[in-house]
Amino acid sequence: MIFTMPGALIVALGAADDLFFIQPIASDHAAKTWAFYMICWAAVAVPFASLLTLALWRKEPRRLWDTYLKIPLDDQPLHGRSPWVAVLASLLVVYCLLFIVVQISTHPSPLFLSIKGASELEIAQRRIEVTRMYEGAKPVKSFLNLLGPVLLFSCVAHGFSPTTKNRTSRVLAYIVGLLVAISTLTDSEKAPILYLLLGVTLVLVYVGRKPSPKALALVVGLTLCVMVLSYMLFYRDLVDGGWLLDRLSERIFVAQMSSVPLCAAEYPRYSPFIGFGSLDSILNKPLGIVPELRASELLMVKYFPGLASSGGWNVNGFFIHEAWANFGLGGVALAPFLVGAIHSSSVLLFTHLRKSPAMVGLFAYFSADITLFITGLNRYIFNTGLVHIIALVLLIEVLHRGFKHYYGSILREAGRP
């Protein structure tokens, strides 16, 4: 949301008409203006809805955060043995097994091809082949994409918290960070790397470590370096100084909100409002709802067919575009209140749960996700990712209780209290 406002203004003023994702509607001034108004409304209404939700629960934001940040990390080691180290190590074993399976099944990956010097077209074609390869195993891939960041954030929380400072967890954090970075780059994705850097920063804040200005500058520097190196790696045929600067500017300010003016031009002038048809819901069939393409996917197919055929999946989105495409003016009016209420309710939930390494990791995962990837309204109406989160929470809880009981039995047999 941070970059969508300036991006919307740039598009509305016509300064982005020559950019790739705006060219199809460059002459549609009404659509660009309406997109600007929708984004402005979302930028105002979401924070208002968040504060209103907290007020209804009689929670003052500043006091809520101060209280949470002062709570020490819940570790409770048994005579120097922390069950959380065993939990995190077990999850690392699970992640490594899934990681190996993915690397073998996707070889040669887009990352491997780029290192070998393959062309941009070859890399894009391999990327779509890998995507299609996992269409029948989306739950497994989704769980892997959830487990990696949560495990990394949990290891950072346990290893770098001022109250625990567990050296083993620090080593685990470095190992998981490397594996998650490789796994992310394997699919030639760049945005998740930025998400990981933000998540690690949030974890350090949540466990009571205040990042210094130098540390924040380092995170910003690493973010820029990752973006530059990624483009140099995957677009080596095109990269020069001017192209790279233009590409980064377009990616940061315009590409992230391009679906909004495109939807403003498309719906309902050329396509009817979608309604609930684009929801990835198990309720569609029982309710007689005919499944339809999501707006971002339809826009990719209609306006950028060449990109779609070479591996493009959908146009980058901001939730207000799906509110308009699905439900029209009513959706635009109400969607920010739904998003803001869900965000604040989730924060209230996390700040009142036991502050364990895993819960801090999940909190950072959620916080980074809503900061960088408020991409669609559908996920706020019916989110299949909740199933994976619940499964992961149950797995962590079972492991923690099991290791805690095991260590306790060892100590009891040794005659220790």
N, C-alpha and C positions, 0 to 999 in steps of 0.2 A: 504493500500500500504506500510505502514511503516514496517510491519513484513513479507511481501512477499519476499523481497530480501534475508534476511538471511535464510528464509525457503527454498527458491529455491536453495540457495547454499548448505544447509544441504542435500537436496534431491539429487542434482547433484553429490555430493561427496560420496553418498552411505551411509551416516550416518543415514538415516531414513528408510532404507530398511526393518527393522523389524516392523515399525509402521503400524497400521491397514490400513490406506488409501493409503499407498505406496506399500504394499506387492504384490498386483496384477501385478504391473509393475516393481518390484524391479530389475529384471534382464535386463530390457530394458534401457540400458545406453543411447542410442541415444535419446529416448523420454525424459528422465530426463534432458539431456544436452540441447535439443531444448527448453524445458520448461524454463530452466534457461535463455537462450538467449532471449526468448520472454518477460519474466518478466523484464529483464535488459533494453530491448528496451522500454517497457512501462514506466519504472521508469524514463527514460531520456526524452522520447518524450512527455509525458503528461505535465510536467512543462514547457517544451519548447513551446508547443502549447498554453498553458495558457498565457505565457509572450508575445508570438507573437500576440495573440488576443488583449491583452491590448495595445500593441504597435500600432496595426492597428487602434485602437480607440484613439490613442494618450493619453493614460493614464499611468502615472507613478505609479507603485504599492504602493510605500511607501507614496506618497502624497495622493493617493486615500484613503488609510486606515487612515492616520492621519486626513484627512478632515472628514471622516465618524465618527470616534470615538469622535471628538470634537462636533458633532451635538447633542444638548440635545434631550431627548425623547419628542416627541410631545404629550402633554397631554391636555392642554387648559381646565382646570377645570372651571366650571361656579359657581362662588361664593362658592368655596370649594367642589362642587359636580363634580366628574369626571365621564363623560359618560363611560369611559373605565371600571370602576368598575362594572357598570351595565352590560356592554357587557360581561365581563369575568364571572360574576355571572350567566348570562343567559346561556352561553356556558357550565358552570359547571352543570347546571340543565339538559341540553341536554345530557351531558356526563354521568351523574349519571343514567339517565333513560336507556341509552344504556348499561351501566355497569351492572345494575340490571338484565336486560333482558339476557345478556350474562352469568352472573353468575348462573341464574336460569336454563337456557337452557343447560348449560354444566355440571351441577352437576350430579355426583361427578367429579370435575375437577382433572387433574393430581396433582395439588398442594394439594388438599384435600386428595387425596389418599396417597401422600407421607407423609403428616402429620400423617395420620392414621397408617403408617408403612407398606404400600403395597410394594410389590417387584418391582424391576426395570422393569420386563417384564409387570406387570400389569399396571404400570404407562405409559410405552411406548404404550401399546395397547389402553389405554384410550386416549392417545394423538392423535393417528391416528383416533379414533372414533370421537373426537371433530373436527379434521381437516375436515373429510368427512362430518360432520354435517353442516359445513358452506360452502360447495362447491357451493350450490345454492344461497348463500347470501353473496358472496364475496364482492360486493360493500359496503354493510352495515358494514362488519367486517373491510374492508380497511379504510372506513371513520372513524370508531372508533379508529383504530390504528393511524390515522393521527391526529384526534382531540385531543387525550390525550396528546401527546408530545407538540403539538403547543400551546395548552391551558396552559400547565405547563410552557413552556418557556415564554409565553406572561405574565403570572402572575408574574414570577420571574423578567422580565424586568420592569414591572410597579411597583412592590413592592420593588425592591432593587436598582433601578436607583438612582444615587445621586441627580437628579433633581426632582424626584417625591416622593420616599420613602413612598408609600402608604401602610398603615398598613393592610387595608382590603385585598389588593391584596397579601400581604405576607401570610395572613391566608389562602386565596384561594390557593396559591402556595403549602402550606403544605398539604392541603386536596387533591388537584389534584395529587401531587406527590405520596401520599400514595395509592390512587385509581389506578393510572397508574402502579405502582409497583406491586400491587396485580393482576391487569389484565394481566400484562406481565408474572408473575410467574404462573398464572393460567394455561397457556399453556406449562409450564415447559421450557420456553425460558429464556436464560441467557444473550445473547448478547445485546438485547434491553435495559437491565438495564445499561450496560456500555455506551450505546448510550445516555441514559437520563443524566447520570453524565457528559458526555462530552458536551452535549447540554446546560446544566445549566451553565457550566464553560464558554462556548462561549457567552452565553447571558450576563453574568456579564462583559465580556470583551467588548462586543458591546455597552453596555450602559455606558462605561467609568469607570468601577471599575477594577482596575488592581489587579488580584489575587496575594497574597503574596506567597512566597515560602512555608510557612506553609499550606496555603490553597491548593496549588497544591499537596503537599505531602499528604494532607488529601484526595483529590480526588483519587490519586493513591492508597492510603491505602484502601479506600472504594471500589475501583474497585477490588482489590485483594480479599478483604473480601467477596464481593458479589460472585465472581467466586468460592471461596473455599466453602462458605456456600451452594451455589447452587449445587455443586457436592456432598457435604455431604448430602444434602436433597434428591436429586433425584437418587443418586447412592450409597445409604447407604450399600448395600450388598457388594460393592467392595472396598470402600474407606479405605485406610491406607496411611501413610505418603509417602511412595515411589510411590504408584500408583497415588496419587493425584499430586505429582510433575511431574511425567511423563505425566499424562493426561493434565495438564495445559500447559506444554511445547509443547506437540503435538498440542493442540488446538490453541495456540497463533502463533506458527511459521510454522507448517506444514499443519494442517487441512484447514486453510484459503486459501491455494494455491494448494491444492491437485488436484483440477480439471484440472490444467494446464498440469502437466505431464500425467495425465490420458487421456486427450484429445489429447495430442501429440502422445500417443501410439494408440489411437482408430481411429483417423481421419488422412488421408483417407484410411489407411491400411485395416481396418475392416468395416468401415461405410463410406458412401459418405458424402461430405460436405452438411450441412443442408440447407444453403441459407436462405431465408426469411421464411421458413416453421415453425420455432419455435416462430415467433413473435406472441404475443397475440394481434392481430390486427383485427379490424372490416373490414379491407380492404382485408383480405385473401380470403373470398368467392367471392367478386366482381372481384378480380384479378385472380381467379382460382388457388390460392396457396393452396396446400394440407397441412393442419396442421400436424406438427410433434412434438415429444417430444423435449424439450430443452436438450442441451447436458448434463447439470448437472443431469437431471432426468434420461436420458438414462444410464449415468455412474452408477448411484445408482442401477438401475434395473439389469444391466449387471454384474457389478463387486462386488456388495454387496447385493445380493438377500435376504439374511437373514435379513439384516438391513432394507431393503425396506419393507419386510413383517411384521416387528415389529414396523413400524412407521416412518422409514426414508423417507424423501421426496426427497431430492436431495443432491448432493455432494457440499460442500461449494465452491464458485466460486470466480474468479477474472476476470474482464471483458475481459482480453486478451484470456482466454480459449474459450469464446464464439466467439470471433473474428476469431480464428483459426477453430473452429468447424463449423462455419457458412460459412465463405468465404475464408478460406485458407490463403495463404501468403499475398494476397491483403488486407484481413481484418486485419491481424496483422500489416501491414505497415500503414494503414490509421486510424484504430480505435483509437489509442492514440491521434491523432490530433482532432478527433471528440469529444472525452471525454474532452480534455483540453479546446477546444473552447467553449463547452457547460458550463463547470465550470466557466470560466472567464466571459462569457456573462451573466451568472446568477448572479455572484458577482457584475458586473456592474449594472445590473438591481436593485438588492436589495440596493446597496449603493446610488442609485439615486431616490429611492422611498421615500415617506414621512416616517420618522422614528417613527412610532407609535409602541405601545407595540405589536400589532399583526404582523406587518411587521418584527420586531426584532425576534419575536418568530418563524416566518416562515423562516427567514434567518438562525437562529440557527438550525432549523430542517434540512434545506437543507445542511448546513455546516457539521453537525454531520453525516448526511446520506452519503455524498460523502467521508467522512474521513474513516468511518468504513464499509460501505456497497457498495463498487464499485464491485458488485458481477457479473454483466453481461452486455454485450453490448446491448442486446435487449432493455433495458429500456432507452437507449440513442437514439435509433432509433424510437421507438414508446412506449410511457410511458402512460399507462391508469391512473396512479396515478395523472397526471396533471388535469384530470377531477375532481377528489376529491379536489385537491388544489384550483382550480378555484371556485368550489362550496362553499368551506369553506371561501375563500376570499369574495365572494359575500354575504354570510350569515353574516360575521363579519361587512362588510361595511353597510349592511342594518340595523343591530342592532345599530351600532355606530351613523349613521345618525338619526335613530329613537329616541334614547335616548338623543342625543344632541338637537334635535328639542323639545323633551318633557321637558327637563330641561330649555331650553330657554323660552318656553311658560309659565312655572311656574314663572320664574323670571320676565317676562313681566307683568304677572297678578299681581305680588307683587309690581310692580312699580320700579323694579331695572333695570338698564341699561344692 
